């Protein structure tokens, strides 16, 4: 049996039960064919988080990524001051050159007034679709610039408020170079669920599949209030890109809480390939650690095999031999925000991009892995 780290304070009988329930660590073909290459987008003044790539009409690789000024790295910058930037490279491995900031917090009472992050880029026909997450600080009583002047207990209160404002937005363009038009201008694509529901806190970390039938499947992370939060994935469906998006009545569609209340997932990336819906995500305890990635499949994009997951990727030091960033929350080996670049000729997954702490400036950057399927 694999060694699992189980939450302390449980009875011997419960430990045995949970150890038997935790998923067997079976490597997917996706995992078996990963090779770590290099870091990208390292910057001295910014933390880089969430690199989403796509081939542009110019034959170059365009990257959309979240970044925030390093002074907010404690680690709440993604809620306060994150913006989405655009970079470009001649090759998938980089180097990527910064082009411009394309989306940022709009201020005022907008639902995405403070921060925008977690970009995920897609193309349908001649249109580019950019999903993102936004937060609003209009109910905090301060400006973003005043946050670091607050006592730690006030900062924590503000963080909790911002977490509960996380919502999903969309911007579209006819070119990888913009201009970008917010589809979700007045309000986000979907709202958090009612009190007591599985997604009552927020919705975030979006992913999308456009089905063979032409429907738009919007996947999102949510969780419920309580002493033990559990991140799960739901689905909202629309017949038109701009919506309206209606939540699937059988949500959540991906749920690992059957293993234990604290075992969960986030950062899902979804795609459709050869008649099968596929997903990779960060598995938070699914295989006994908080670092290993999870690979799932589905026949219809609704019913996923979350009771028989496979390993999508291993801990980062299997591919990049680096120590953890000691600045805060020392975490060794954690990839986050996985995104895929597809081969323009075959349509198959070609490169994996993740976020990883550490690097040249002891901060965070993107990393590139080759998928040799």
C-alpha positions as a Markdown table, in Angstrom:
| # | Residue | x | y | z |
|---|---|---|---|---|
| 1 | Unk | 0.0 | 0.0 | 0.0 |
| 2 | Unk | 1.2 | 3.6 | -0.7 |
| 3 | Unk | 2.1 | 5.8 | 2.2 |
| 4 | Unk | -0.5 | 8.4 | 2.8 |
| 5 | Unk | -0.5 | 11.5 | 5.1 |
| 6 | Unk | -3.7 | 11.3 | 7.0 |
| 7 | Unk | -5.1 | 14.1 | 9.2 |
| 8 | Unk | -4.2 | 13.5 | 12.9 |
| 9 | Unk | -6.7 | 12.7 | 15.6 |
| 10 | Unk | -8.5 | 9.9 | 13.9 |
| 11 | Unk | -9.1 | 6.4 | 15.3 |
| 12 | Unk | -7.2 | 3.4 | 14.1 |
| 13 | Unk | -10.3 | 2.0 | 12.5 |
| 14 | Unk | -11.0 | 5.3 | 10.7 |
| 15 | Unk | -7.3 | 5.5 | 9.5 |
| 16 | Unk | -7.5 | 2.0 | 8.1 |
| 17 | Unk | -10.8 | 2.7 | 6.4 |
| 18 | Unk | -9.5 | 5.9 | 4.8 |
| 19 | Unk | -6.2 | 4.3 | 3.7 |
| 20 | Unk | -8.2 | 1.6 | 1.9 |
| 21 | Unk | -10.4 | 4.3 | 0.3 |
| 22 | Unk | -7.7 | 6.6 | -1.0 |
| 23 | Unk | -7.1 | 6.2 | -4.7 |
| 24 | Unk | -4.4 | 3.9 | -5.9 |
| 25 | Unk | -1.6 | 5.9 | -7.5 |
| 26 | Unk | -1.8 | 4.7 | -11.1 |
| 27 | Unk | 0.1 | 6.8 | -13.7 |
| 28 | Unk | -1.9 | 7.9 | -16.8 |
| 29 | Unk | -0.2 | 7.8 | -20.2 |
| 30 | Unk | -0.3 | 11.6 | -19.9 |
| 31 | Unk | 1.9 | 11.4 | -16.8 |
| 32 | Unk | 4.3 | 8.8 | -18.2 |
| 33 | Unk | 5.1 | 11.0 | -21.2 |
| 34 | Unk | 6.0 | 14.3 | -19.4 |
| 35 | Unk | 9.5 | 15.8 | -19.6 |
| 36 | Unk | 10.4 | 19.0 | -17.7 |
| 37 | Unk | 12.0 | 21.7 | -19.9 |
| 38 | Unk | 12.5 | 25.1 | -18.3 |
| 39 | Unk | 11.0 | 28.1 | -16.5 |
| 40 | Unk | 9.4 | 31.0 | -18.4 |
| 41 | Unk | 8.4 | 34.6 | -17.7 |
| 42 | Unk | 10.6 | 35.1 | -14.6 |
| 43 | Unk | 10.4 | 38.7 | -13.5 |
| 44 | Unk | 12.2 | 40.6 | -10.7 |
| 45 | Unk | 9.2 | 42.6 | -9.6 |
| 46 | Unk | 6.3 | 40.4 | -10.3 |
| 47 | Unk | 5.0 | 37.0 | -9.2 |
| 48 | Unk | 3.8 | 35.1 | -12.3 |
| 49 | Unk | 0.9 | 32.7 | -11.9 |
| 50 | Unk | -1.3 | 30.8 | -14.4 |
| 51 | Unk | 0.2 | 30.7 | -17.9 |
| 52 | Unk | -2.4 | 29.8 | -20.6 |
| 53 | Unk | -1.0 | 29.4 | -24.1 |
| 54 | Unk | -2.4 | 29.3 | -27.6 |
| 55 | Unk | -1.1 | 29.4 | -31.2 |
| 56 | Unk | -1.9 | 32.7 | -32.8 |
| 57 | Unk | -2.8 | 33.5 | -36.3 |
| 58 | Unk | 0.8 | 34.8 | -36.8 |
| 59 | Unk | 2.2 | 31.3 | -36.2 |
| 60 | Unk | 3.6 | 32.3 | -32.8 |
| 61 | Unk | 2.8 | 31.1 | -29.3 |
| 62 | Unk | 0.8 | 33.6 | -27.3 |
| 63 | Unk | 0.7 | 33.4 | -23.5 |
| 64 | Unk | -1.9 | 35.0 | -21.2 |
| 65 | Unk | -0.8 | 35.0 | -17.6 |
| 66 | Unk | -1.6 | 36.5 | -14.2 |
| 67 | Unk | 0.9 | 38.6 | -12.4 |
| 68 | Unk | 1.0 | 40.8 | -9.3 |
| 69 | Unk | 3.6 | 43.1 | -7.7 |
| 70 | Unk | 5.9 | 41.1 | -5.5 |
| 71 | Unk | 5.2 | 43.1 | -2.3 |
| 72 | Unk | 1.7 | 41.6 | -2.2 |
| 73 | Unk | 3.1 | 38.1 | -2.2 |
| 74 | Unk | 1.9 | 37.1 | 1.3 |
| 75 | Unk | 0.1 | 35.3 | -0.4 |
| 76 | Unk | -2.9 | 37.4 | -1.3 |
| 77 | Unk | -1.8 | 39.4 | -4.3 |
| 78 | Unk | -4.0 | 37.3 | -6.6 |
| 79 | Unk | -7.0 | 38.7 | -4.7 |
| 80 | Unk | -5.8 | 42.3 | -4.5 |
| 81 | Unk | -3.8 | 43.5 | -7.4 |
| 82 | Unk | -3.4 | 40.7 | -10.0 |
| 83 | Unk | -3.7 | 41.6 | -13.7 |
| 84 | Unk | -3.6 | 39.6 | -16.9 |
| 85 | Unk | -0.7 | 40.1 | -19.2 |
| 86 | Unk | 0.1 | 39.0 | -22.7 |
| 87 | Unk | 3.5 | 37.7 | -23.9 |
| 88 | Unk | 4.7 | 36.0 | -27.2 |
| 89 | Unk | 7.3 | 33.6 | -28.3 |
| 90 | Unk | 8.5 | 32.0 | -31.6 |
| 91 | Unk | 8.5 | 28.6 | -29.9 |
| 92 | Unk | 6.5 | 26.8 | -27.1 |
| 93 | Unk | 9.6 | 26.6 | -24.9 |
| 94 | Unk | 10.2 | 30.4 | -25.0 |
| 95 | Unk | 11.7 | 32.8 | -24.2 |
| 96 | Unk | 8.4 | 34.8 | -24.0 |
| 97 | Unk | 8.5 | 38.5 | -24.4 |
| 98 | Unk | 6.0 | 40.7 | -22.5 |
| 99 | Unk | 3.6 | 42.6 | -24.9 |
| 100 | Unk | 1.1 | 44.4 | -22.7 |
| 101 | Unk | -1.4 | 44.1 | -19.9 |
| 102 | Unk | -4.8 | 43.2 | -21.4 |
| 103 | Unk | -7.1 | 43.1 | -18.3 |
| 104 | Unk | -6.9 | 44.6 | -14.8 |
| 105 | Unk | -9.2 | 45.5 | -12.0 |
| 106 | Unk | -11.7 | 48.2 | -13.1 |
| 107 | Unk | -12.2 | 49.9 | -9.8 |
| 108 | Unk | -15.4 | 51.4 | -8.5 |
| 109 | Unk | -18.2 | 49.0 | -7.8 |
| 110 | Unk | -17.5 | 46.6 | -10.6 |
| 111 | Unk | -17.6 | 42.9 | -9.7 |
| 112 | Unk | -14.0 | 42.6 | -10.8 |
| 113 | Unk | -12.9 | 45.9 | -9.3 |
| 114 | Unk | -9.7 | 44.8 | -7.6 |
| 115 | Unk | -8.0 | 41.9 | -9.3 |
| 116 | Unk | -8.3 | 39.6 | -12.3 |
| 117 | Unk | -6.4 | 36.3 | -12.6 |
| 118 | Unk | -6.6 | 32.6 | -13.5 |
| 119 | Unk | -6.7 | 33.2 | -17.3 |
| 120 | Unk | -7.6 | 30.3 | -19.6 |
| 121 | Unk | -7.5 | 30.9 | -23.4 |
| 122 | Unk | -9.5 | 29.1 | -26.1 |
| 123 | Unk | -10.3 | 29.5 | -29.8 |
| 124 | Unk | -13.6 | 28.7 | -31.5 |
| 125 | Unk | -13.8 | 29.5 | -35.2 |
| 126 | Unk | -12.1 | 32.9 | -35.7 |
| 127 | Unk | -12.8 | 34.0 | -32.1 |
| 128 | Unk | -10.5 | 33.9 | -29.1 |
| 129 | Unk | -12.1 | 33.3 | -25.7 |
| 130 | Unk | -10.4 | 34.3 | -22.5 |
| 131 | Unk | -11.9 | 33.1 | -19.2 |
| 132 | Unk | -10.7 | 34.7 | -16.0 |
| 133 | Unk | -11.5 | 35.2 | -12.3 |
| 134 | Unk | -12.2 | 38.6 | -10.7 |
| 135 | Unk | -12.6 | 40.0 | -7.2 |
| 136 | Unk | -14.2 | 43.1 | -5.7 |
| 137 | Unk | -12.9 | 45.1 | -2.8 |
| 138 | Unk | -15.7 | 47.7 | -2.8 |
| 139 | Unk | -17.0 | 46.4 | 0.6 |
| 140 | Unk | -13.7 | 46.5 | 2.4 |
| 141 | Unk | -13.7 | 50.2 | 3.2 |
| 142 | Unk | -10.1 | 50.7 | 1.9 |
| 143 | Unk | -8.3 | 51.0 | -1.4 |
| 144 | Unk | -5.9 | 48.4 | -2.8 |
| 145 | Unk | -3.0 | 50.7 | -2.0 |
| 146 | Unk | -4.0 | 50.9 | 1.7 |
| 147 | Unk | -4.1 | 47.1 | 2.2 |
| 148 | Unk | -0.5 | 46.7 | 3.4 |
| 149 | Unk | -1.0 | 49.5 | 5.9 |
| 150 | Unk | -3.6 | 47.4 | 7.8 |
| 151 | Unk | -2.9 | 45.3 | 10.9 |
| 152 | Unk | -2.5 | 41.6 | 10.2 |
| 153 | Unk | -5.9 | 40.8 | 11.7 |
| 154 | Unk | -7.6 | 43.3 | 9.4 |
| 155 | Unk | -5.7 | 42.0 | 6.4 |
| 156 | Unk | -7.1 | 38.5 | 7.2 |
| 157 | Unk | -10.6 | 39.9 | 7.5 |
| 158 | Unk | -10.2 | 41.6 | 4.1 |
| 159 | Unk | -8.8 | 38.4 | 2.6 |
| 160 | Unk | -11.9 | 36.5 | 3.7 |
| 161 | Unk | -14.2 | 39.1 | 2.2 |
| 162 | Unk | -12.3 | 39.0 | -1.1 |
| 163 | Unk | -12.4 | 35.2 | -1.3 |
| 164 | Unk | -16.2 | 35.5 | -1.2 |
| 165 | Unk | -16.3 | 37.9 | -4.1 |
| 166 | Unk | -14.5 | 35.6 | -6.5 |
| 167 | Unk | -16.5 | 35.3 | -9.8 |
| 168 | Unk | -15.9 | 34.2 | -13.4 |
| 169 | Unk | -15.7 | 36.5 | -16.4 |
| 170 | Unk | -15.1 | 36.3 | -20.1 |
| 171 | Unk | -13.4 | 38.5 | -22.7 |
| 172 | Unk | -13.4 | 37.9 | -26.5 |
| 173 | Unk | -11.3 | 39.1 | -29.4 |
| 174 | Unk | -10.9 | 38.3 | -33.1 |
| 175 | Unk | -7.1 | 38.4 | -32.7 |
| 176 | Unk | -4.6 | 37.2 | -30.2 |
| 177 | Unk | -3.4 | 40.8 | -30.0 |
| 178 | Unk | -6.8 | 42.2 | -29.1 |
| 179 | Unk | -8.6 | 44.4 | -28.5 |
| 180 | Unk | -10.5 | 42.4 | -25.9 |
| 181 | Unk | -14.2 | 42.9 | -25.1 |
| 182 | Unk | -15.6 | 41.9 | -21.8 |
| 183 | Unk | -18.7 | 39.7 | -22.3 |
| 184 | Unk | -19.3 | 39.8 | -18.6 |
| 185 | Unk | -19.3 | 43.5 | -18.3 |
| 186 | Unk | -22.1 | 44.3 | -15.9 |
| 187 | Unk | -22.1 | 41.0 | -14.0 |
| 188 | Unk | -20.1 | 37.7 | -13.9 |
| 189 | Unk | -21.1 | 34.7 | -16.0 |
| 190 | Unk | -22.5 | 32.8 | -13.0 |
| 191 | Unk | -23.1 | 33.6 | -9.3 |
| 192 | Unk | -22.3 | 31.7 | -6.1 |
| 193 | Unk | -24.9 | 29.3 | -5.0 |
| 194 | Unk | -27.6 | 29.9 | -2.3 |
| 195 | Unk | -26.8 | 29.6 | 1.4 |
| 196 | Unk | -26.1 | 26.0 | 2.3 |
| 197 | Unk | -25.2 | 24.9 | -1.2 |
| 198 | Unk | -21.9 | 23.2 | -2.2 |
| 199 | Unk | -20.8 | 26.4 | -4.0 |
| 200 | Unk | -22.2 | 29.1 | -1.7 |
| 201 | Unk | -18.8 | 30.8 | -1.1 |
| 202 | Unk | -17.7 | 31.6 | -4.6 |
| 203 | Unk | -17.1 | 30.4 | -8.1 |
| 204 | Unk | -13.6 | 30.5 | -9.7 |
| 205 | Unk | -10.8 | 28.7 | -11.6 |
| 206 | Unk | -12.8 | 28.4 | -14.9 |
| 207 | Unk | -12.4 | 25.9 | -17.7 |
| 208 | Unk | -14.4 | 25.4 | -20.9 |
| 209 | Unk | -15.2 | 22.8 | -23.5 |
| 210 | Unk | -17.3 | 23.5 | -26.6 |
| 211 | Unk | -19.1 | 20.2 | -27.2 |
| 212 | Unk | -19.5 | 18.5 | -30.5 |
| 213 | Unk | -23.2 | 19.5 | -30.3 |
| 214 | Unk | -22.2 | 23.2 | -30.0 |
| 215 | Unk | -23.0 | 23.7 | -26.4 |
| 216 | Unk | -20.7 | 25.7 | -24.1 |
| 217 | Unk | -19.6 | 23.7 | -21.0 |
| 218 | Unk | -18.3 | 26.1 | -18.3 |
| 219 | Unk | -16.6 | 24.3 | -15.4 |
| 220 | Unk | -15.9 | 26.1 | -12.2 |
| 221 | Unk | -14.6 | 25.5 | -8.7 |
| 222 | Unk | -16.7 | 26.2 | -5.6 |
| 223 | Unk | -17.0 | 25.4 | -2.0 |
| 224 | Unk | -19.2 | 25.6 | 1.1 |
| 225 | Unk | -18.9 | 27.5 | 4.3 |
| 226 | Unk | -17.7 | 25.5 | 7.3 |
| 227 | Unk | -14.8 | 24.4 | 9.4 |
| 228 | Unk | -13.8 | 21.9 | 6.7 |
| 229 | Unk | -14.0 | 23.5 | 3.2 |
| 230 | Unk | -14.0 | 21.2 | 0.3 |
| 231 | Unk | -13.3 | 22.4 | -3.2 |
| 232 | Unk | -15.4 | 20.6 | -5.9 |
| 233 | Unk | -16.1 | 21.3 | -9.5 |
| 234 | Unk | -19.5 | 22.2 | -11.0 |
| 235 | Unk | -20.7 | 22.7 | -14.5 |
| 236 | Unk | -22.8 | 25.5 | -16.1 |
| 237 | Unk | -24.2 | 25.1 | -19.7 |
| 238 | Unk | -25.1 | 27.6 | -22.4 |
| 239 | Unk | -26.3 | 27.4 | -25.9 |
| 240 | Unk | -24.5 | 30.6 | -26.8 |
| 241 | Unk | -21.0 | 31.8 | -25.8 |
| 242 | Unk | -22.3 | 34.9 | -24.1 |
| 243 | Unk | -24.8 | 32.8 | -22.1 |
| 244 | Unk | -27.0 | 32.7 | -20.1 |
| 245 | Unk | -25.1 | 29.9 | -18.3 |
| 246 | Unk | -27.4 | 27.5 | -16.4 |
| 247 | Unk | -25.9 | 25.4 | -13.6 |
| 248 | Unk | -26.2 | 21.7 | -14.0 |
| 249 | Unk | -28.8 | 20.3 | -11.6 |
| 250 | Unk | -26.6 | 17.4 | -10.6 |
| 251 | Unk | -23.6 | 19.5 | -9.5 |
| 252 | Unk | -21.0 | 19.1 | -8.3 |
| 253 | Unk | -19.7 | 16.9 | -11.2 |
| 254 | Unk | -16.3 | 16.2 | -9.7 |
| 255 | Unk | -16.1 | 15.5 | -6.0 |
| 256 | Unk | -13.4 | 13.7 | -4.0 |
| 257 | Unk | -15.0 | 14.2 | -0.6 |
| 258 | Unk | -16.0 | 10.5 | -0.6 |
| 259 | Unk | -12.3 | 9.9 | 0.4 |
| 260 | Unk | -12.4 | 12.2 | 3.3 |
| 261 | Unk | -14.0 | 15.6 | 4.0 |
| 262 | Unk | -10.8 | 17.5 | 3.4 |
| 263 | Unk | -9.8 | 15.8 | 0.2 |
| 264 | Unk | -10.5 | 18.0 | -2.8 |
| 265 | Unk | -9.3 | 19.4 | -6.1 |
| 266 | Unk | -8.8 | 22.7 | -8.0 |
| 267 | Unk | -7.2 | 24.2 | -11.1 |
| 268 | Unk | -9.0 | 21.9 | -13.5 |
| 269 | Unk | -8.1 | 22.2 | -17.2 |
| 270 | Unk | -10.7 | 20.5 | -19.6 |
| 271 | Unk | -10.5 | 19.4 | -23.2 |
| 272 | Unk | -12.3 | 17.1 | -25.7 |
| 273 | Unk | -10.2 | 14.6 | -27.7 |
| 274 | Unk | -11.2 | 11.7 | -30.0 |
| 275 | Unk | -14.6 | 11.3 | -28.5 |
| 276 | Unk | -13.6 | 11.6 | -24.9 |
| 277 | Unk | -13.8 | 14.5 | -22.4 |
| 278 | Unk | -10.5 | 14.8 | -20.5 |
| 279 | Unk | -9.3 | 16.8 | -17.5 |
| 280 | Unk | -6.1 | 17.4 | -15.5 |
| 281 | Unk | -6.2 | 19.2 | -12.1 |
| 282 | Unk | -4.4 | 19.7 | -8.8 |
| 283 | Unk | -5.5 | 16.8 | -6.5 |
| 284 | Unk | -5.5 | 18.0 | -2.9 |
| 285 | Unk | -5.0 | 14.7 | -1.1 |
| 286 | Unk | -6.5 | 12.4 | -3.7 |
| 287 | Unk | -3.3 | 10.2 | -3.8 |
| 288 | Unk | -2.2 | 11.1 | -0.3 |
| 289 | Unk | -0.3 | 14.3 | -1.0 |
| 290 | Unk | -1.3 | 17.9 | -1.9 |
| 291 | Unk | 1.0 | 18.1 | -4.9 |
| 292 | Unk | 0.2 | 15.2 | -7.3 |
| 293 | Unk | -2.0 | 16.0 | -10.3 |
| 294 | Unk | -5.2 | 14.1 | -11.1 |
| 295 | Unk | -6.2 | 12.9 | -14.6 |
| 296 | Unk | -9.9 | 12.2 | -15.3 |
| 297 | Unk | -12.0 | 11.2 | -18.3 |
| 298 | Unk | -15.7 | 11.3 | -19.1 |
| 299 | Unk | -17.9 | 10.1 | -21.9 |
| 300 | Unk | -20.3 | 13.1 | -21.8 |
| 301 | Unk | -18.4 | 15.8 | -19.9 |
| 302 | Unk | -20.8 | 15.5 | -17.0 |
| 303 | Unk | -20.2 | 12.1 | -15.4 |
| 304 | Unk | -16.4 | 11.9 | -14.6 |
| 305 | Unk | -14.5 | 8.9 | -13.3 |
| 306 | Unk | -13.6 | 10.6 | -10.0 |
| 307 | Unk | -13.9 | 7.3 | -8.2 |
| 308 | Unk | -11.0 | 5.9 | -10.4 |
| 309 | Unk | -8.6 | 8.8 | -11.0 |
| 310 | Unk | -5.1 | 8.4 | -12.4 |
| 311 | Unk | -2.0 | 10.4 | -11.9 |
| 312 | Unk | -1.7 | 13.4 | -14.3 |
| 313 | Unk | 1.7 | 14.7 | -13.1 |
| 314 | Unk | 4.1 | 14.1 | -10.2 |
| 315 | Unk | 5.6 | 16.6 | -7.8 |
| 316 | Unk | 7.6 | 19.3 | -9.5 |
| 317 | Unk | 11.0 | 18.2 | -8.3 |
| 318 | Unk | 10.6 | 15.0 | -10.4 |
| 319 | Unk | 11.0 | 17.4 | -13.4 |
| 320 | Unk | 12.7 | 20.4 | -12.0 |
| 321 | Unk | 15.3 | 19.7 | -9.2 |
| 322 | Unk | 14.7 | 22.9 | -7.1 |
| 323 | Unk | 14.1 | 23.5 | -3.4 |
| 324 | Unk | 10.9 | 25.1 | -2.1 |
| 325 | Unk | 10.6 | 28.9 | -1.9 |
| 326 | Unk | 11.3 | 29.9 | 1.7 |
| 327 | Unk | 9.7 | 33.3 | 1.5 |
| 328 | Unk | 6.3 | 32.1 | 2.9 |
| 329 | Unk | 4.4 | 28.9 | 3.1 |
| 330 | Unk | 7.3 | 26.7 | 2.2 |
| 331 | Unk | 5.9 | 24.2 | -0.3 |
| 332 | Unk | 8.1 | 21.7 | -2.1 |
| 333 | Unk | 7.0 | 20.2 | -5.3 |
| 334 | Unk | 3.6 | 21.9 | -6.0 |
| 335 | Unk | 2.6 | 22.6 | -9.6 |
| 336 | Unk | -0.5 | 24.7 | -9.9 |
| 337 | Unk | -2.8 | 26.1 | -12.7 |
| 338 | Unk | -2.0 | 23.5 | -15.4 |
| 339 | Unk | -2.8 | 24.6 | -18.9 |
| 340 | Unk | -2.2 | 22.8 | -22.3 |
| 341 | Unk | -0.8 | 23.9 | -25.7 |
| 342 | Unk | -2.1 | 21.7 | -28.5 |
| 343 | Unk | -0.2 | 20.6 | -31.5 |
| 344 | Unk | -1.4 | 22.8 | -34.4 |
| 345 | Unk | -1.2 | 19.9 | -36.9 |
| 346 | Unk | -2.5 | 16.9 | -34.9 |
| 347 | Unk | -4.7 | 18.7 | -32.3 |
| 348 | Unk | -3.1 | 16.6 | -29.5 |
| 349 | Unk | -1.7 | 17.9 | -26.2 |
| 350 | Unk | 1.8 | 19.0 | -26.9 |
| 351 | Unk | 3.1 | 21.1 | -24.0 |
| 352 | Unk | 2.0 | 21.5 | -20.4 |
| 353 | Unk | 2.4 | 24.8 | -18.6 |
| 354 | Unk | 2.2 | 25.2 | -14.8 |
| 355 | Unk | 2.9 | 27.7 | -12.1 |
| 356 | Unk | 5.7 | 27.0 | -9.7 |
| 357 | Unk | 7.2 | 28.9 | -6.8 |
| 358 | Unk | 10.9 | 29.6 | -6.6 |
| 359 | Unk | 13.2 | 30.3 | -9.5 |
| 360 | Unk | 15.7 | 33.0 | -10.3 |
| 361 | Unk | 14.1 | 35.7 | -8.2 |
| 362 | Unk | 12.8 | 33.3 | -5.4 |
| 363 | Unk | 9.3 | 34.3 | -6.4 |
| 364 | Unk | 7.1 | 32.3 | -8.9 |
| 365 | Unk | 7.0 | 31.8 | -12.6 |
| 366 | Unk | 5.7 | 29.5 | -15.3 |
| 367 | Unk | 7.3 | 26.2 | -16.2 |
| 368 | Unk | 7.1 | 24.2 | -19.5 |
| 369 | Unk | 6.9 | 20.4 | -19.8 |
| 370 | Unk | 6.8 | 18.5 | -23.1 |
| 371 | Unk | 4.0 | 16.0 | -23.5 |
| 372 | Unk | 5.4 | 13.1 | -25.7 |
| 373 | Unk | 2.2 | 11.3 | -26.4 |
